[in-house]
Amino acid sequence: MVGRSITPDVRLDTLGLFCPVPIWETAKAIDLMQSGQVIEVVSDDEAVRGDMQAWCTQTRNELLDISVTNGKYTCYVKKK
C-alpha cells in the first residue's frame, strides 16, 4: 500500500463530514501549505474517493494515493 510509505506534512480529519465539506476543508488547508508538501485527509464519506480525484485534476494538485480501511478513506495529496 503506497500510503504507508508517505509521510504527510499536514493531517486533516474530516470524519463525520460529508460532501462537499471534506473537499472544502482540504482546499482551505492546502492553501496554507507550500508547494511540494503533502496533506493526508481522512474521511468516512465514500464520495471522497471520486471527489478528491476530480478536485485534484481540476486544481492540478497530485493525488498520490487513496486507500480504504474499515470504512475510513485516507487520501494523500501533494500540493502543486
C-alpha positions in Angstrom: 0.0 0.0 0.0 1.5 3.3 -1.1 0.0 5.4 1.7 2.1 3.6 4.3 5.3 5.0 2.9 4.1 8.6 2.6 4.9 11.0 5.4 2.4 13.8 5.3 3.3 17.4 6.3 -0.3 18.1 7.3 -3.1 15.8 8.6 -6.7 16.6 8.2 -9.5 14.7 9.9 -12.9 15.1 8.1 -14.6 12.1 9.8 -18.3 12.8 10.1 -18.3 15.4 7.4 -20.0 14.7 4.1 -19.8 16.0 0.5 -18.7 18.7 -0.2 -17.2 19.6 3.2 -14.1 17.3 3.1 -13.0 18.9 -0.2 -13.7 22.4 1.1 -11.6 21.7 4.2 -8.9 20.2 2.0 -8.8 23.3 -0.2 -8.6 25.6 2.8 -5.7 23.6 4.3 -3.8 23.2 1.1 -3.9 27.0 0.6 -1.8 27.4 3.7 0.8 24.8 2.6 3.9 25.2 0.5 4.4 23.7 -3.0 5.5 20.1 -2.7 4.1 19.5 0.7 1.7 16.5 1.3 -1.6 16.5 3.1 -3.3 13.4 4.5 -7.1 13.6 4.5 -9.1 11.0 6.5 -12.8 10.7 5.7 -15.7 8.3 6.2 -17.6 9.7 3.3 -17.3 7.2 0.4 -17.9 10.1 -2.0 -14.5 11.5 -1.1 -12.8 9.0 -3.4 -14.3 10.4 -6.6 -14.5 13.9 -5.3 -10.8 14.0 -4.4 -9.8 12.6 -7.7 -11.9 15.2 -9.6 -10.7 18.1 -7.3 -7.0 17.2 -7.8 -7.5 17.0 -11.6 -9.2 20.4 -11.6 -6.7 22.1 -9.3 -3.6 20.2 -10.7 -2.6 19.0 -7.2 -1.2 15.5 -7.3 -3.3 12.7 -5.8 -0.6 10.3 -4.5 -2.9 7.6 -3.0 -6.4 6.8 -1.8 -6.9 3.8 0.4 -9.9 2.5 2.5 -9.7 0.6 5.7 -12.7 -0.2 7.9 -14.9 2.4 6.2 -12.2 5.2 6.5 -10.7 6.7 3.4 -7.2 8.1 3.6 -6.2 10.4 0.8 -2.7 11.8 0.2 -2.4 14.9 -1.9 0.8 16.7 -2.9 0.4 20.5 -3.4 1.3 21.7 -6.9 
